Amino acid sequence: MALGKYSRVDGRKSSNYCSTVTIVVFVALCLVGVWMMTSSSVVPDQNLDLSSQGKKNDLSTQVTEGKESYNSGNESNNKAGDEGNPTDEGKSKQFEDTLGDLPEDATKGDALVSQEENHSNPQQTESTSEVKQEEKSTEQKEDAGESESETQSEKATVDSDDKKEDGPNKVDDKDSEAGEKNENKSVGEEIKEGSDEKKSVENSVELNDKKDQEVGQGSDEKADGEKKDQSSSAVFSSGTQSDLLNETTTQNGAFSTQASESKNEKEMQKSSGSDKENSYIWKLCNSTAGPDYIPCLDNLEAIRNLRSTKHYEHRERHCPDNPPTCLVPLPEGYQRSVEWPTSREKIWYHNVPHPKLAEIKGHQNWVKVSGEYLTFPGGGTQFKHGALHYIDFIQQSFPEIAWGKQTRVILDVGCGVASFGGYLFERDVLAMSLAPKDEHEAQVQFALERGIPAISAVMGTKRLPFPSRVFDVVHCARCRVPWHIEGGKLLLELNRVLRPGGLFVWSATPVYQKLPEDVEIWEAMQKLTNAMCWELVSKTKDRVNGVGVAVYRKPTSNECYEQRSKDAPPICQRSDDPNAAWNVPLQACMHKAPVATSERGSQWPEPWPARLSKSPYWLLSSQVGVYGKPAPEDFTVDYEHWKHVVTNSYLNGMGINWSTVRNVMDMRAIYGGFAAALRDLNVWVMNVVSVDAPDTLPIIYERGLFGIYHDWCESFSTYPRSYDLVHADHLFSKIKTKCGLPAIVAEVDRILRPGGKLIVRDKEETITELESMLKSMQYEINMTYSKDKEGLLYCQKTMWRPKDV
């Protein structure tokens, strides 16, 4: 072939320049040259890749990192041709719902950190029809390229001949295909850089075209089943590249990178899911609340139809009949949240652009506007000189409170911007901060943006969404709640959620001021608390802040109740379930204290942190746990499972930058094992137990964590953009029929911050459906993995918002 080409070139030249003698001499020289070049191209096997690598470097000056991995990986390809493919041992490291670990090759870093790299990666696999079309265009390019210079033709011809003569020693087709795609990518980038490298680029394209033909010819000789087995490994140019496992399903039905580990059924599901991708049309929510829209708290139609607002009914939840499927807009100028712990002191003003609270409460060191930031000096109405001093003052007043040991989980009612709860982290205490969405605009939103736990709720006509007897302490610092009215109905609700022997810390003006109104309220509170058998164990005044603190203790037995002269407040009927808390009206009654040693609440939990990992004393072996084992064993297995998952996958296997994660939500918490496994990180976890799931929330509180009841067919009681990471373990498949998947996904998008991370573990078909839906919302799909019809999805929310309202 080479002789023919050079002879044809000689003939063309001889007609213009040379005599017959000159032609003969020139042809002889050419034959000698061709013989020398042909002999030099037949090299030992071990040098094959090195020589071809050198030629590629001559043709292209821009080599990508993936191409370098390809060349280095191929140097040993002839010695171990199967090294690029996953071994049986590697495949055994699979995702399992019962074990939860990921294979070492199923990882990828945060997409938003390396967004340019993700956009630059081409599709990992292509269909056979696309390869054939590419070959046809390649032949056209070769025909058009015959007019190029002799030097370029010589290089291309020699390289092509080398490849063909290599025979069985040539580079593996799969690795070659991956390398060619990287080379084509480099060509595209070089064309953009300027016309100086056009000739070199064209040579590189011609080389790739010839290799593509070779790959197509080789693959045609293999069976269809072998193609599917090879498609996954063909994605990666070498073993080192296979550390990244990325789902890249296309609308053309191309194989994903998981094809070798998936069944034909999955490929069909993904193809159909991709076809549906464009069917999801998202629009912005048209609400007067704008970027602060909370559907169940901003339902103006329902609020207008209320008969009364005397008991703060207008601050309670009123969810729309049909959950919204719109997306909440971003505030103008929104940017990535300040990281913890800096966020405790300052946040971006444009993320929560509400200066009103700073104007009203600035003199009390709640919040101040400082340039492009909102700053939080750490003060409050009752602790102008800082929350830490106030926290230590309470400890000094009543040492038995023992922050971080005896006291671990507290409820802060009327929390303001939650500085009290924010600084309790330094004492190893978790505070569930609670405040309504009222005229103190965005106080809970300030708390969440600072990285402090909080929910939007009010003590009105319904029970709080917590189990009974779970909080170690309830705190109210001038929280503006009229505890003493209507038979003490609101204080009795605190009695329900307070653990027997738990404390109520009250630092309002009636504790230390002598104004007539304050004296009247104090006397009414004394009468009510005595009737409730609460003991006033401490009453002191802080000279620095000029405030007083009263500490009450709830009884641990029923002795006082039985000795009361009047049954007021009355004891609740036996039929009344104290744990029933979802949309249950308040009642002005008290539940008896548990007395049986095996009953929850009869003993104080283990000191923190021992209570985190120890099964609660009231979980009995005779009880069947959620997973079918005896309850204590179920608890232990769940904890070990999540420690394994978090350590092997979430912390070390998925490339998550945990320094950007502070606020975490577990949408289906069970025993709180996921949250417990994250204990050593600077995060807090809102554990959510669905109202139609087994009631395991008391177990979560018993181990020193906190959470809330919720119905995921409704919006959560939090502001938009509240959480850095949302975790859902087999939730979507359980409720999508009941609620509709678009509505649930829209709610997750509402509470997740831009740049926030979503981790979903669910059935394979649900993962496929979710992936398609999230792609339509411009989420960055960092990783998908599936095995035995179970799947894992890890993605990140972007700044994208639809334009239509």
HUDAPE-V985381 format. One record per residue. RES is the residue in three letters. PHI is phi in whole degrees, -180 to 180 (NA if undefined). PSI is psi in whole degrees, 0 to 359 (none if undefined). Layout:
((RES | PHI | PSI) (RES | PHI | PSI))
This chain:
((MET | NA | 316) (ALA | -65 | 322) (LEU | -63 | 318) (GLY | -61 | 316) (LYS | -64 | 313) (TYR | -67 | 326) (SER | -64 | 318) (ARG | -65 | 321) (VAL | -64 | 319) (ASP | -61 | 316) (GLY | -61 | 320) (ARG | -66 | 321) (LYS | -71 | 322) (SER | -66 | 331) (SER | -69 | 341) (ASN | -104 | 324) (TYR | -123 | 325) (CYS | -111 | 156) (SER | -86 | 174) (THR | -63 | 322) (VAL | -65 | 316) (THR | -60 | 323) (ILE | -62 | 314) (VAL | -60 | 315) (VAL | -63 | 316) (PHE | -66 | 319) (VAL | -64 | 320) (ALA | -61 | 316) (LEU | -61 | 319) (CYS | -64 | 319) (LEU | -61 | 317) (VAL | -61 | 315) (GLY | -62 | 316) (VAL | -63 | 319) (TRP | -62 | 319) (MET | -66 | 316) (MET | -67 | 322) (THR | -67 | 319) (SER | -68 | 326) (SER | -74 | 336) (SER | -76 | 341) (VAL | -88 | 97) (VAL | -116 | 164) (PRO | -59 | 156) (ASP | -57 | 319) (GLN | -70 | 343) (ASN | -101 | 358) (LEU | -59 | 308) (ASP | -68 | 327) (LEU | -66 | 319) (SER | -67 | 317) (SER | -67 | 328) (GLN | -65 | 320) (GLY | -64 | 321) (LYS | -66 | 322) (LYS | -65 | 322) (ASN | -64 | 327) (ASP | -68 | 330) (LEU | -89 | 337) (SER | -137 | 132) (THR | -96 | 349) (GLN | -113 | 108) (VAL | -112 | 124) (THR | -80 | 165) (GLU | -65 | 324) (GLY | -66 | 326) (LYS | -69 | 323) (GLU | -62 | 318) (SER | -63 | 324) (TYR | -64 | 312) (ASN | -65 | 316) (SER | -67 | 326) (GLY | -70 | 329) (ASN | -80 | 347) (GLU | -62 | 331) (SER | -108 | 14) (ASN | -65 | 321) (ASN | -70 | 336) (LYS | -81 | 326) (ALA | -141 | 79) (GLY | -64 | 340) (ASP | -96 | 6) (GLU | -67 | 331) (GLY | -72 | 345) (ASN | -93 | 148) (PRO | -63 | 134) (THR | -84 | 169) (ASP | -62 | 325) (GLU | -66 | 320) (GLY | -67 | 324) (LYS | -68 | 335) (SER | -69 | 340) (LYS | -84 | 83) (GLN | -118 | 164) (PHE | -75 | 128) (GLU | -134 | 139) (ASP | -65 | 333) (THR | -86 | 335) (LEU | -110 | 321) (GLY | 80 | 3) (ASP | -85 | 155) (LEU | -105 | 151) (PRO | -67 | 155) (GLU | -64 | 338) (ASP | -93 | 7) (ALA | -106 | 55) (THR | -133 | 155) (LYS | -159 | 146) (GLY | -77 | 175) (ASP | -59 | 131) (ALA | -73 | 325) (LEU | -71 | 336) (VAL | -73 | 324) (SER | -123 | 52) (GLN | -66 | 325) (GLU | -65 | 323) (GLU | -65 | 320) (ASN | -66 | 320) (HIS | -71 | 335) (SER | -83 | 344) (ASN | -73 | 129) (PRO | -76 | 172) (GLN | -60 | 135) (GLN | -74 | 329) (THR | -135 | 157) (GLU | -135 | 155) (SER | -77 | 164) (THR | -64 | 325) (SER | -65 | 324) (GLU | -68 | 324) (VAL | -64 | 318) (LYS | -66 | 320) (GLN | -63 | 323) (GLU | -67 | 325) (GLU | -67 | 322) (LYS | -64 | 316) (SER | -65 | 331) (THR | -66 | 318) (GLU | -64 | 322) (GLN | -64 | 321) (LYS | -65 | 323) (GLU | -67 | 320) (ASP | -65 | 321) (ALA | -74 | 342) (GLY | -91 | 6) (GLU | -68 | 341) (SER | -86 | 4) (GLU | -74 | 172) (SER | -65 | 158) (GLU | -62 | 323) (THR | -62 | 315) (GLN | -65 | 319) (SER | -65 | 322) (GLU | -65 | 316) (LYS | -64 | 315) (ALA | -66 | 320) (THR | -67 | 315) (VAL | -63 | 315) (ASP | -62 | 319) (SER | -65 | 317) (ASP | -63 | 322) (ASP | -58 | 316) (LYS | -63 | 319) (LYS | -72 | 324) (GLU | -76 | 344) (ASP | -64 | 327) (GLY | 58 | 232) (PRO | -68 | 347) (ASN | -91 | 1) (LYS | -71 | 166) (VAL | -64 | 141) (ASP | -54 | 136) (ASP | -56 | 321) (LYS | -66 | 312) (ASP | -65 | 322) (SER | -63 | 320) (GLU | -63 | 317) (ALA | -66 | 319) (GLY | -65 | 322) (GLU | -64 | 324) (LYS | -66 | 322) (ASN | -65 | 321) (GLU | -66 | 318) (ASN | -62 | 325) (LYS | -64 | 317) (SER | -62 | 322) (VAL | -61 | 316) (GLY | -61 | 320) (GLU | -69 | 323) (GLU | -68 | 324) (ILE | -62 | 322) (LYS | -67 | 330) (GLU | -73 | 336) (GLY | 153 | 172) (SER | -88 | 356) (ASP | -65 | 334) (GLU | -107 | 20) (LYS | -60 | 316) (LYS | -64 | 316) (SER | -63 | 322) (VAL | -64 | 316) (GLU | -63 | 321) (ASN | -61 | 317) (SER | -63 | 319) (VAL | -62 | 318) (GLU | -64 | 320) (LEU | -62 | 314) (ASN | -63 | 323) (ASP | -61 | 316) (LYS | -66 | 322) (LYS | -67 | 322) (ASP | -61 | 319) (GLN | -60 | 317) (GLU | -64 | 317) (VAL | -62 | 316) (GLY | -62 | 318) (GLN | -64 | 317) (GLY | -65 | 319) (SER | -72 | 333) (ASP | -64 | 336) (GLU | -82 | 353) (LYS | -99 | 159) (ALA | -75 | 160) (ASP | -63 | 323) (GLY | -63 | 323) (GLU | -68 | 327) (LYS | -61 | 317) (LYS | -66 | 322) (ASP | -67 | 330) (GLN | -91 | 345) (SER | -64 | 326) (SER | -68 | 313) (SER | -71 | 338) (ALA | -69 | 341) (VAL | -65 | 324) (PHE | -101 | 138) (SER | -79 | 344) (SER | -165 | 177) (GLY | -63 | 325) (THR | -69 | 327) (GLN | -69 | 334) (SER | -73 | 3) (ASP | -66 | 339) (LEU | -104 | 121) (LEU | -116 | 109) (ASN | -125 | 129) (GLU | -80 | 120) (THR | -131 | 54) (THR | -64 | 135) (THR | -112 | 166) (GLN | -73 | 346) (ASN | -85 | 1) (GLY | 81 | 22) (ALA | -69 | 150) (PHE | -64 | 144) (SER | -86 | 174) (THR | -70 | 350) (GLN | -97 | 11) (ALA | -61 | 322) (SER | -68 | 339) (GLU | -105 | 6) (SER | -119 | 163) (LYS | -95 | 166) (ASN | -60 | 330) (GLU | -63 | 319) (LYS | -64 | 319) (GLU | -63 | 321) (MET | -67 | 321) (GLN | -65 | 318) (LYS | -68 | 324) (SER | -64 | 316) (SER | -69 | 325) (GLY | -64 | 322) (SER | -68 | 326) (ASP | -65 | 332) (LYS | -85 | 352) (GLU | -57 | 320) (ASN | -80 | 355) (SER | -81 | 346) (TYR | -86 | 115) (ILE | -116 | 117) (TRP | -104 | 146) (LYS | -134 | 160) (LEU | -76 | 147) (CYS | -70 | 135) (ASN | -100 | 86) (SER | -132 | 147) (THR | -66 | 338) (ALA | -76 | 343) (GLY | 60 | 231) (PRO | -68 | 351) (ASP | -105 | 21) (TYR | -66 | 122) (ILE | -119 | 103) (PRO | -52 | 319) (CYS | -82 | 350) (LEU | -111 | 349) (ASP | -117 | 31) (ASN | -84 | 84) (LEU | -63 | 325) (GLU | -62 | 315) (ALA | -68 | 323) (ILE | -66 | 321) (ARG | -64 | 332) (ASN | -90 | 4) (LEU | -68 | 140) (ARG | -77 | 332) (SER | -151 | 151) (THR | -124 | 19) (LYS | -62 | 324) (HIS | -106 | 32) (TYR | 63 | 32) (GLU | -59 | 329) (HIS | -73 | 349) (ARG | -99 | 356) (GLU | -85 | 176) (ARG | -78 | 130) (HIS | -137 | 90) (CYS | -82 | 143) (PRO | -65 | 153) (ASP | -60 | 318) (ASN | -110 | 118) (PRO | -61 | 138) (PRO | -67 | 147) (THR | -116 | 18) (CYS | -90 | 168) (LEU | -110 | 138) (VAL | -79 | 133) (PRO | -69 | 163) (LEU | -91 | 148) (PRO | -64 | 147) (GLU | -63 | 130) (GLY | 85 | 11) (TYR | -63 | 141) (GLN | -143 | 169) (ARG | -55 | 136) (SER | -64 | 150) (VAL | -66 | 140) (GLU | -80 | 152) (TRP | -72 | 143) (PRO | -92 | 359) (THR | -59 | 328) (SER | -64 | 339) (ARG | -65 | 332) (GLU | -98 | 332) (LYS | -156 | 149) (ILE | -136 | 165) (TRP | -69 | 132) (TYR | -62 | 318) (HIS | -71 | 345) (ASN | -75 | 327) (VAL | -136 | 75) (PRO | -79 | 69) (HIS | -128 | 96) (PRO | -85 | 352) (LYS | -60 | 317) (LEU | -64 | 326) (ALA | -67 | 325) (GLU | -69 | 322) (ILE | -80 | 318) (LYS | -113 | 9) (GLY | -60 | 323) (HIS | -70 | 343) (GLN | -98 | 12) (ASN | 62 | 31) (TRP | -71 | 298) (VAL | -155 | 146) (LYS | -138 | 152) (VAL | -91 | 125) (SER | -136 | 89) (GLY | 66 | 235) (GLU | -87 | 6) (TYR | -117 | 156) (LEU | -105 | 125) (THR | -110 | 150) (PHE | -127 | 101) (PRO | -66 | 352) (GLY | 94 | 10) (GLY | -96 | 181) (GLY | -162 | 176) (THR | -57 | 322) (GLN | -101 | 358) (PHE | -145 | 69) (LYS | -62 | 333) (HIS | -96 | 19) (GLY | 113 | 143) (ALA | -71 | 326) (LEU | -63 | 318) (HIS | -61 | 319) (TYR | -65 | 318) (ILE | -62 | 316) (ASP | -70 | 327) (PHE | -63 | 319) (ILE | -63 | 318) (GLN | -62 | 318) (GLN | -68 | 324) (SER | -68 | 323) (PHE | -142 | 87) (PRO | -59 | 335) (GLU | -65 | 347) (ILE | -65 | 327) (ALA | 43 | 69) (TRP | -51 | 133) (GLY | 81 | 358) (LYS | -128 | 285) (GLN | -71 | 320) (THR | -106 | 121) (ARG | -123 | 316) (VAL | -119 | 125) (ILE | -130 | 162) (LEU | -114 | 123) (ASP | -107 | 107) (VAL | -90 | 133) (GLY | 66 | 56) (CYS | -78 | 348) (GLY | 64 | 230) (VAL | -91 | 11) (ALA | 67 | 32) (SER | -65 | 327) (PHE | -59 | 309) (GLY | -67 | 326) (GLY | -64 | 323) (TYR | -89 | 348) (LEU | -69 | 341) (PHE | -59 | 328) (GLU | -71 | 347) (ARG | -108 | 15) (ASP | 62 | 42) (VAL | -122 | 137) (LEU | -99 | 129) (ALA | -118 | 124) (MET | -87 | 102) (SER | -88 | 138) (LEU | -136 | 132) (ALA | -160 | 151) (PRO | -81 | 163) (LYS | -86 | 93) (ASP | -130 | 206) (GLU | -67 | 339) (HIS | -79 | 73) (GLU | -53 | 132) (ALA | 63 | 25) (GLN | -64 | 320) (VAL | -70 | 325) (GLN | -65 | 321) (PHE | -58 | 315) (ALA | -60 | 312) (LEU | -66 | 321) (GLU | -65 | 332) (ARG | -77 | 347) (GLY | 92 | 29) (ILE | -117 | 134) (PRO | -62 | 137) (ALA | -168 | 153) (ILE | -134 | 156) (SER | -91 | 112) (ALA | -158 | 163) (VAL | -138 | 148) (MET | -89 | 98) (GLY | -123 | 260) (THR | -112 | 355) (LYS | -124 | 158) (ARG | -65 | 150) (LEU | -69 | 150) (PRO | -80 | 51) (PHE | -130 | 155) (PRO | -69 | 174) (SER | -83 | 153) (ARG | 56 | 52) (VAL | -123 | 333) (PHE | -89 | 135) (ASP | -74 | 324) (VAL | -142 | 143) (VAL | -116 | 131) (HIS | -122 | 138) (CYS | -140 | 111) (ALA | -108 | 93) (ARG | 52 | 52) (CYS | -84 | 2) (ARG | 64 | 29) (VAL | -106 | 125) (PRO | -79 | 82) (TRP | -63 | 330) (HIS | -89 | 349) (ILE | -84 | 163) (GLU | 52 | 47) (GLY | 72 | 16) (GLY | 73 | 31) (LYS | -57 | 320) (LEU | -73 | 321) (LEU | -69 | 329) (LEU | -68 | 331) (GLU | -68 | 322) (LEU | -64 | 323) (ASN | -62 | 324) (ARG | -64 | 316) (VAL | -87 | 349) (LEU | -83 | 136) (ARG | -67 | 141) (PRO | -55 | 127) (GLY | 88 | 357) (GLY | -74 | 168) (LEU | -116 | 143) (PHE | -111 | 114) (VAL | -102 | 117) (TRP | -125 | 120) (SER | -129 | 65) (ALA | -106 | 169) (THR | -59 | 327) (PRO | -61 | 342) (VAL | -73 | 327) (TYR | -132 | 353) (GLN | -102 | 156) (LYS | -113 | 18) (LEU | -65 | 149) (PRO | -53 | 317) (GLU | -65 | 319) (ASP | -67 | 319) (VAL | -63 | 320) (GLU | -63 | 315) (ILE | -66 | 320) (TRP | -62 | 317) (GLU | -65 | 321) (ALA | -66 | 321) (MET | -67 | 322) (GLN | -63 | 318) (LYS | -65 | 317) (LEU | -68 | 313) (THR | -67 | 326) (ASN | -65 | 320) (ALA | -68 | 332) (MET | -86 | 0) (CYS | 68 | 23) (TRP | -80 | 137) (GLU | -100 | 128) (LEU | -80 | 104) (VAL | -97 | 346) (SER | -163 | 140) (LYS | -148 | 109) (THR | -136 | 164) (LYS | -122 | 134) (ASP | -91 | 114) (ARG | -72 | 334) (VAL | -70 | 308) (ASN | -88 | 346) (GLY | 72 | 29) (VAL | -125 | 160) (GLY | -112 | 156) (VAL | -131 | 128) (ALA | -110 | 136) (VAL | -122 | 123) (TYR | -111 | 151) (ARG | -122 | 134) (LYS | -80 | 142) (PRO | -70 | 157) (THR | -106 | 359) (SER | -138 | 177) (ASN | -100 | 6) (GLU | -59 | 314) (CYS | -65 | 320) (TYR | -59 | 319) (GLU | -74 | 339) (GLN | -95 | 0) (ARG | -68 | 143) (SER | -76 | 330) (LYS | -123 | 142) (ASP | -89 | 62) (ALA | -146 | 120) (PRO | -66 | 150) (PRO | -75 | 161) (ILE | -80 | 136) (CYS | -65 | 153) (GLN | -66 | 155) (ARG | -63 | 332) (SER | -73 | 347) (ASP | -79 | 121) (ASP | -89 | 113) (PRO | -67 | 340) (ASN | -86 | 348) (ALA | -72 | 116) (ALA | -138 | 2) (TRP | -99 | 107) (ASN | 60 | 33) (VAL | -96 | 127) (PRO | -63 | 149) (LEU | -67 | 149) (GLN | -132 | 141) (ALA | -87 | 68) (CYS | -148 | 168) (MET | -120 | 145) (HIS | -93 | 143) (LYS | -65 | 154) (ALA | -74 | 142) (PRO | -70 | 139) (VAL | -119 | 330) (ALA | -65 | 138) (THR | -63 | 337) (SER | -95 | 7) (GLU | -95 | 138) (ARG | -63 | 131) (GLY | 101 | 349) (SER | -77 | 342) (GLN | -132 | 153) (TRP | -78 | 145) (PRO | -63 | 166) (GLU | -59 | 150) (PRO | -60 | 149) (TRP | -73 | 138) (PRO | -99 | 10) (ALA | -62 | 329) (ARG | -68 | 341) (LEU | -64 | 316) (SER | -103 | 350) (LYS | -91 | 134) (SER | -64 | 134) (PRO | -57 | 145) (TYR | -62 | 335) (TRP | -92 | 3) (LEU | -86 | 116) (LEU | -104 | 150) (SER | -65 | 338) (SER | -75 | 346) (GLN | -88 | 144) (VAL | -96 | 128) (GLY | -80 | 180) (VAL | -61 | 324) (TYR | -94 | 9) (GLY | 94 | 357) (LYS | -95 | 167) (PRO | -54 | 141) (ALA | -52 | 313) (PRO | -62 | 321) (GLU | -68 | 321) (ASP | -58 | 315) (PHE | -60 | 313) (THR | -66 | 316) (VAL | -62 | 318) (ASP | -62 | 318) (TYR | -64 | 315) (GLU | -64 | 323) (HIS | -59 | 311) (TRP | -75 | 329) (LYS | -61 | 320) (HIS | -66 | 315) (VAL | -64 | 311) (VAL | -64 | 315) (THR | -67 | 313) (ASN | -85 | 334) (SER | -114 | 300) (TYR | -71 | 323) (LEU | -87 | 323) (ASN | -119 | 349) (GLY | -114 | 349) (MET | -115 | 359) (GLY | 73 | 23) (ILE | -75 | 131) (ASN | -87 | 95) (TRP | -72 | 347) (SER | -68 | 342) (THR | -94 | 3) (VAL | -111 | 127) (ARG | -131 | 303) (ASN | -92 | 120) (VAL | -124 | 141) (MET | -125 | 133) (ASP | -106 | 108) (MET | -71 | 341) (ARG | -142 | 90) (ALA | -86 | 333) (ILE | 55 | 254) (TYR | -96 | 2) (GLY | 80 | 19) (GLY | -64 | 323) (PHE | -61 | 313) (ALA | -64 | 319) (ALA | -63 | 324) (ALA | -70 | 342) (LEU | -95 | 12) (ARG | -56 | 323) (ASP | -81 | 357) (LEU | -96 | 160) (ASN | -83 | 60) (VAL | -133 | 161) (TRP | -126 | 151) (VAL | -123 | 125) (MET | -87 | 107) (ASN | -87 | 122) (VAL | -110 | 129) (VAL | -113 | 119) (SER | -65 | 147) (VAL | -68 | 339) (ASP | -102 | 16) (ALA | -107 | 165) (PRO | -54 | 136) (ASP | -78 | 87) (THR | -105 | 5) (LEU | -61 | 323) (PRO | -59 | 326) (ILE | -64 | 320) (ILE | -62 | 316) (TYR | -68 | 324) (GLU | -62 | 329) (ARG | -91 | 11) (GLY | 89 | 19) (LEU | -114 | 176) (PHE | -136 | 170) (GLY | -174 | 193) (ILE | -156 | 151) (TYR | -82 | 148) (HIS | -162 | 152) (ASP | -108 | 114) (TRP | -75 | 2) (CYS | -83 | 359) (GLU | -124 | 166) (SER | -76 | 149) (PHE | -79 | 151) (SER | -82 | 65) (THR | -148 | 162) (TYR | -76 | 160) (PRO | -61 | 153) (ARG | 61 | 47) (SER | -96 | 332) (TYR | -122 | 142) (ASP | -85 | 332) (LEU | -146 | 131) (VAL | -119 | 131) (HIS | -120 | 131) (ALA | -134 | 113) (ASP | -105 | 105) (HIS | 53 | 44) (LEU | -99 | 311) (PHE | -61 | 319) (SER | -67 | 336) (LYS | -81 | 332) (ILE | -119 | 358) (LYS | -67 | 328) (THR | -69 | 323) (LYS | -74 | 318) (CYS | -108 | 334) (GLY | 93 | 120) (LEU | -62 | 320) (PRO | -58 | 322) (ALA | -67 | 320) (ILE | -67 | 317) (VAL | -65 | 321) (ALA | -62 | 325) (GLU | -71 | 320) (VAL | -62 | 318) (ASP | -62 | 325) (ARG | -66 | 317) (ILE | -87 | 348) (LEU | -91 | 136) (ARG | -76 | 151) (PRO | -57 | 131) (GLY | 89 | 352) (GLY | -72 | 159) (LYS | -112 | 140) (LEU | -122 | 124) (ILE | -118 | 121) (VAL | -123 | 129) (ARG | -117 | 120) (ASP | -163 | 185) (LYS | -65 | 150) (GLU | -58 | 318) (GLU | -67 | 326) (THR | -70 | 321) (ILE | -61 | 317) (THR | -62 | 316) (GLU | -66 | 318) (LEU | -64 | 317) (GLU | -60 | 316) (SER | -62 | 317) (MET | -67 | 318) (LEU | -70 | 327) (LYS | -63 | 323) (SER | -68 | 342) (MET | -97 | 12) (GLN | 65 | 28) (TYR | -72 | 149) (GLU | -86 | 113) (ILE | -84 | 102) (ASN | -79 | 325) (MET | -164 | 139) (THR | -132 | 149) (TYR | -150 | 144) (SER | -146 | 151) (LYS | -164 | 131) (ASP | 53 | 44) (LYS | 65 | 16) (GLU | -115 | 147) (GLY | -141 | 166) (LEU | -136 | 135) (LEU | -129 | 131) (TYR | -130 | 122) (CYS | -145 | 173) (GLN | -134 | 141) (LYS | -77 | 142) (THR | -107 | 185) (MET | -81 | 357) (TRP | -62 | 136) (ARG | -137 | 143) (PRO | -67 | 160) (LYS | -92 | 329) (ASP | -78 | 144) (VAL | -106 | none))
